[in-house]
Amino acid sequence: MRDTYHEQLDDILAELERMTRTVSTAVRRSTTALLSADIRQAEEVIAADIQLDAAGEGVEEKVFELMARQAPVANELRMLVAALRMVADLERMGDLAAHVSKIARLRYPAAAIPADLHDVIQEMATVAGRMVDGAGDVIKSHDVDAAAKLEAVDDEMDQLRTNQFRLMMDDSWPHGVEVAVDIALLGRYYERIADHAVSMARRVVYLVTGELPVAVGGTAAGSGAGASAPSPNGNGN
């Protein structure tokens, strides 16, 4: 009976890892849709977010069932609590990837991003996707050192965000307000995806060590992970 229980715990972690791969794919596909004005791919990413949410609900149900029936203790309880928090991170990352596609849909049939700004967006998307993949790898390996390394990659994302603002605030900015707003929103979406990936990695550290890492600025890991970024329609979802 106890062997079955631990297999169920392992299954939850495996499902979380699979969800990270789904999110990573969504980030890449939404960026492609954005830069190529591919409305079909944008709609597919938006629709797929519903499936990701359903997968998250399935994980939550398994967690609550194990809590109710198995009376988990110590590291088992840490794992289940961490799983619930990681589901929330994953669902939010999926929402953010869908927001990228919604900007592509909003501007269609025109391309949302001028060609000379493609590299700016692609670089942020690449870093975000790499961080999501890294979070999945950490879930699979329980590698605390690898989790810590994601912090350095997050610094890279923060620098890209700073460079983005410098570009938009430069007097030579040629693209007007609408493009500036889209670029600012997109930068926020990718930045938040990266933040959620770091939050997930910190949850794995908590699972392995029993200690919740302190984020830069002195706040506990994940304490700001639920902060919302605005969506293209302004409702924050």
Secondary structure, DSSP 4 states (H G I P E B T S, - for coil): -HHHHHHHHHHHHHHHHHHHHHHHHHHHHHHHHHHHT-HHHHHHHHHHHHHHHHHHHHHHHHHHHHHHHH---HHHHHHHHHHHHHHHHHHHHHHHHHHHHHHHHHHTTS-SS-GGGHHHHHHHHHHHHHHHHHHHHHHHH--HHHHHHHHHHHHHHHHHHHHHHHHHHSTT--SHHHHHHHHHHHHHHHHHHHHHHHHHHHHHHHHHHS-PPBPTTSPBTTTTTTPPPPPTTSS--
